[in-house]
Amino acid sequence: MSPRLRRTSRKAKGYVEPDISLPSEVLPLHMVLVPGGTFIMGSPEDESGRRDNEGPQHAVTVSSFFMGRYPVTQAQWRAVVALPKAERNLAENPSNFKGDNHPVDSVSWYDAVEFCQRLAQHTKLPYRLPSEAEWEYACRAGTQTPFYFGDTIANNLSNYNSNYTYGDGRKSDYREATTLVNEFGIANVFGLSDMHGNVWEWCEDLWHNSYQNAPTDGRGWIAAKDSDNRVLRGGSCLNNPKNCRSAFRDNHSPDVHDLNNGFRLACSSPRILQ
């Protein structure tokens, strides 16, 4: 197996399971420890599909944190929606592509933040959305290629619009819908699955048109905004593969409920179970 990939298992060293009751058939809210480190954020100018907003490349030092092994699922969403409200109401079943262990979709940035707040209230742990820098660092997992798989992407590794190709990849059957999280049974070396495709993932940050003067400590960039929009990362099941690259950035109004927008949890400093 490529050193950029590993087979997934239910548990790995350094994880936390929130104290929340889920049915036995529901995947756990499994948080994986992402070790701290320094990486080069953004894409080189010669990367195929690159947009100007992916630069300038710059070094960022990220502290260790926990991140969801996969995007929040629809069953997990319903379990947390049943918890007491923090600030706003949430729809019990908002997703367009239905399935308990498919990622929740059609949720706004505000919805994702409310989910994190309810979970934090219940567990007394600092659940939140990842910063954009944390997201890219976690996705790359030490790689500098367009995808953590390498220089191309294939639909036996990820869920995207495979009517299109990237690099020397091949066209294949286009699913036109989300798949189960961890459908492909592989993860990057940090233990994270589905970072490329399936659903877009909301990040904490306000949108900036470039990385000029961006923070270099991994925190969310919420100052000197170019827009009130919030950042989305990772691409989706409906996207061209170039939009699923590690460096690709998109943005949307925080109140929009787009059918391919979901999210993944982050947690700053939970207790570590051995």
C-alpha positions, -999 to 999 in steps of 0.1 A, spaced: 0 0 0 12 35 -8 28 53 22 2 81 17 -26 56 25 -35 31 51 -64 7 57 -89 21 82 -99 4 114 -125 13 140 -100 27 165 -65 40 164 -40 52 190 -50 87 202 -87 91 198 -117 103 217 -153 91 217 -178 117 228 -201 106 256 -232 105 235 -255 75 229 -257 63 193 -274 31 180 -251 2 175 -254 3 137 -243 40 137 -207 49 132 -191 64 163 -181 101 163 -145 90 160 -120 117 165 -84 111 154 -53 129 169 -36 150 142 0 157 154 13 192 152 38 203 126 47 228 99 36 225 63 35 246 31 0 258 26 -14 265 -9 -4 251 -43 27 257 -65 21 279 -96 26 249 -119 -1 227 -103 -28 218 -128 -61 234 -120 -45 260 -97 -64 292 -89 -48 324 -78 -65 323 -45 -44 292 -36 -14 314 -31 10 327 -22 23 295 -7 35 300 29 47 280 59 21 274 86 27 258 120 -3 238 133 -7 227 169 -19 192 175 -57 188 175 -84 162 170 -104 158 138 -132 136 127 -121 105 109 -149 111 84 -175 138 78 -205 139 102 -231 114 91 -268 118 89 -274 94 119 -248 113 140 -265 146 129 -299 134 142 -284 122 175 -269 156 182 -299 175 169 -319 158 197 -296 175 223 -307 209 238 -304 239 216 -275 262 219 -286 292 198 -306 281 168 -330 254 156 -318 226 134 -337 204 109 -338 168 119 -332 154 84 -319 181 60 -300 159 36 -307 155 -1 -288 122 -5 -304 100 22 -286 73 42 -278 70 79 -240 65 73 -238 89 44 -225 123 52 -250 149 62 -255 174 34 -275 206 27 -264 221 60 -253 258 63 -222 270 81 -245 283 109 -260 248 112 -226 232 114 -216 257 142 -248 250 161 -240 212 159 -206 218 174 -220 240 201 -246 214 211 -220 186 212 -196 209 232 -224 216 257 -232 180 261 -196 166 264 -179 196 280 -152 193 252 -143 221 228 -158 208 196 -157 232 167 -151 235 129 -115 233 118 -96 263 106 -88 263 69 -51 258 77 -59 228 100 -81 213 73 -54 215 46 -27 203 70 -48 173 80 -57 165 44 -21 167 31 -8 145 60 28 153 50 22 152 12 28 180 -13 10 164 -43 -24 176 -55 -41 147 -36 -28 128 -6 -31 98 -29 -5 114 -52 -6 132 -85 -40 119 -96 -73 106 -83 -95 76 -91 -131 67 -82 -120 36 -62 -103 60 -39 -128 89 -38 -163 100 -48 -163 128 -73 -175 136 -109 -155 109 -127 -168 120 -161 -137 142 -158 -101 133 -152 -71 149 -136 -35 142 -146 -32 107 -160 -64 95 -143 -92 77 -162 -129 84 -167 -152 60 -149 -188 56 -137 -201 88 -122 -221 80 -90 -240 114 -89 -246 110 -52 -228 107 -19 -214 74 -8 -211 59 27 -184 76 47 -153 55 46 -167 36 16 -133 29 2 -117 16 34 -86 38 32 -73 69 49 -43 92 48 -14 86 72 -32 106 99 -61 82 97 -86 106 80 -110 93 53 -130 111 26 -109 143 26 -113 144 -13 -148 145 -26 -182 132 -12 -192 165 5 -177 200 8 -166 207 43 -172 240 61 -142 256 78 -142 283 105 -126 310 83 -140 340 66 -132 342 29 -100 359 17 -91 362 -20 -55 352 -14 -32 341 14 -14 375 16 -10 383 53 -27 350 63 -20 337 98 10 313 101 0 296 134 -29 275 121 -57 296 136 -89 305 118 -86 337 97 -115 358 107 -100 393 104 -96 417 74 -122 397 54 -128 401 16 -163 386 21 -188 375 47 -187 341 30 -171 311 48 -145 287 34 -153 253 21 -128 226 14 -124 191 -2 -148 191 -31 -178 169 -34 -194 140 -53 -207 164 -79 -174 182 -86 -147 180 -112 -116 163 -97 -95 195 -99 -119 210 -73 -111 181 -49 -74 189 -46 -58 194 -12 -52 231 -20 -85 239 -37 -106 266 -19 -142 276 -23 -166 297 -3 -203 303 2 -227 324 22 -229 310 57 -267 307 56 -269 287 23 -281 251 24 -263 237 -7 -270 200 -14 -234 190 -14 -222 210 17 -214 191 49 -187 193 76 -162 175 97 -156 180 134 -124 194 151 -116 195 188 -89 215 204 -79 195 235 -101 166 245 -91 139 268 -71 112 251 -82 76 255 -56 48 252 
